[in-house]
Amino acid sequence: MPTQVTEWSDAMFTSLAAAMALLFSALPKILGFVLIIVAGWFIASLIERGLAALLRTIKFNELSERAGLSDFIRKMGVNTDAAGMIGLVVKWFVRLIALVVAFDALGLPAVSEVLRQLLLWLPNVVVALVVLVIGGLAARALGNVVRGAATEAGLSNSNFLSKAASVVVWAFAIVVAVNQLGIATELVNTLFMAIVGAVALSLGLAFGLGGRETAAEIVRKAYAKAQDRSGEMKQMAEKVGDRMEEGGARREDPSHGPGQWPTGGYPQGGGVQGGGGGPVPADKRHDTEGG
């Protein structure tokens, strides 16, 4: 049962004693919080330097230069290269882990829960960065392929086609990265579908309106060519029919009537009459056969 305070001096002494007791009870937690923060900061700095050195050794900066990531980092205004940027991201990831552990030791679970949710979201950032790097490589490679193909085909706007192909690949990579981050996923997907539909519609209208005369000319030429071929086939059929009639007239003998052999109904060199019967009699053979 708490004692009843009757004087102001007793009240002040009681409050001061309670505050000191609370401070001394929280002092180990505060010391633990400070120690965890200092150790986490130091370890994070060591990891940053080691990772940046490793990435520079394996030529990561050259890969990021080809992918276009180095240009993006320079435009951000960060005074470091691509390897240093990756090391910086990893350093703050480790520091966030240290903060979660430190706030748990201090006895503030609400703050540590917020930081924990942020830590669970950071791997999505890493995946999004990887997607952007791969998308940059694919965009540059496809742009070079399109430029070479257009130049080989003799097109004058090869640079424009190359840039358009690169922009399409970059747009697709950005949409995938934003979906991985979970930032306004439905809105980004809707805008992407609307842009794709608008581009397809504009291309269709441009071809339909601008290439209408060209398409009509192509169809007209194809129709005329088909008509010429049909006329040639008709003439060839008539010629074949005329040749067949001439051949039939040559096989007919005017002295014996149509369908009769010159030897009086028997084929030359022996054989059968009409496809049947026995051998040709000696008195019916042709003079040329020695009969």
CORKA-V560114 format. One record per pair of residues at least 12 apart in sequence whose C-alpha atoms are under 7 Angstrom apart, sorted by the first residue. I is the first residue (numbers start at 1). J is the second residue. Records with the same first field share a line. If there is no record, write none. Layout:
I: J  J
//
This chain:
29: 105  106
30: 106
32: 105
33: 102  103  105  106
36: 98  102
37: 98  99  102
40: 95  98
41: 95
44: 91  94  95
45: 91
47: 91
48: 87  88  90  91
49: 87
51: 87
52: 83  84  87
55: 83
56: 83
60: 83
61: 82  83
64: 82
66: 137
67: 133  136  137
68: 136
69: 133
70: 82
96: 115
100: 112  115  116
124: 180  181
125: 181
128: 177  180  181
131: 173  177
132: 173  174  177
135: 169  170  173
136: 170
139: 166  169  170
140: 166
142: 165  166
143: 162  163  165  166
144: 162
146: 161  162
147: 159  161  162
175: 188
263: 286
268: 286
//
